[in-house]
Amino acid sequence: MVYTEFFGHNCCRLNIKVPMVENNLRKIRKDRKLTLESAIELVERITDKSLSVSQLSRMERNIDGVTYKRLNEIANVYGVSVADIIGVTSEKVKVVGYVAAGEWQDTTEEHTEEILVPRPPDTQHYPHLVGLTVRGESMNLVFTEGTILYCTTLSDWLDAGHKLETGTYVIAQRRSGSNDFEATVKEYQEEDGVSWLVGRSTHAKYQSAIKVAPTTAWLDAPVDDAGAPHASITAVVIGAYQPFSVM
């Protein structure tokens, strides 16, 4: 199903999973004056796929686990969209590109087609909210590949009255040796006044911590005095969106 995991404003650890969908299947069927039996007959005649009374009844009670493909078939039969069935808000967030989960990746790579996802509620105070698609498994203890992260700029996060605390998921950026820009998603940690970026992965090579540079240091020089790349936080992850299964 589609869901959003919201992160706490003071400590952005995953805490609750809030469904981003309603279930309007029964209402739409009733609006078309269809009984369960007549709806099934219509679905089977148009899609040439079997559907039982008990199956449709369960879908109307609980949409969890129903694939996008199946919902789309029923939506076409009813003459509506999947968005009508799940009650998706008309407000959208644009998914602007990819972010490596734990690794560093070129920040210029964008999606080849426009992707829009539902805007989470109560995010109007983040005017620069965008989506980034997780690529790779190097942050796999937290974000699976394909998860879409809702990201707001660090300045918008701070202007909203929040602050960076241990456990916050952030987007960090640095300059590579060739002076290109790279980014990754990490967990923020602070210890004894020092800020770190930490990977959350089952792979040992992604678990090492990276020291956070002063806010503008990564813009001024690719590396620090010790030759290590400067890395600074540019955005904060406020939620994660898991798209439908497309099986």
WOKAPE-V89187 format. One line per field, one symbol per residue. ss: DSSP state (@ for helix, = for strand, . for the rest). phi: phi as a letter, one per 20 degrees, with the letter a starting at -180 (. if undefined). burial: I if it has 9 or more other ideal C-beta (glycine too) atoms within 8 Angstrom, else O. A space follows every 10 residues. Layout:
BEGIN
ss=???
phi=???
burial=???
END
This chain:
BEGIN
ss=..=====... ...======. ....@@@@@@ @....@@@@@ @@@@@@@... ..@@@@@@@@ @......@@@ @@@@@@@@.. .@@@@@.... .========= =...==.... ....====.. .........= =====..... .......=== ===@@@@@@. ........== =====..... ========== =..=====.. ...@@@..== =.....@@@@ ..=.....=. ========== ==.....
phi=.ebcdedffe beffccddge cdcdgfffff geldegffff gffffeelcf begfffffff ebegnffggf ffffgfffmc dfgffemfff fcdeeerdcf eoedbgfefd ffcfcccgef flcfedfdfc dcefcndecf fccffnfdee ccfgffffff nebfcgofec ddcbeefeme ecbbdbeecc blmdecdcec cfegfdefed feeggdfffe bfcefeneff ccedbcedac ddfgfdf
burial=IIIIIIIOOO OIOOOOOOOI IOIIIOOIIO OIOIOIOOII OIIIOOIOOO OOOOOIIOII OOIOOOIIOO IIIIIIIIOO OIOIIIIIOO OIIIIOIIII IIIOIOIOOO IOOOIOIIII OOIOOIOOII IIIIIIIIII OIIOIOIIII IIIIOIIIOI OIOIIOIIII IIIIIIOOOO IIIIIIIIII OOOOIIIIII IOIOOIIOOI IIIOOOIIOO OIIIOOOOII IIIIIIIIII IIIOOOO
END
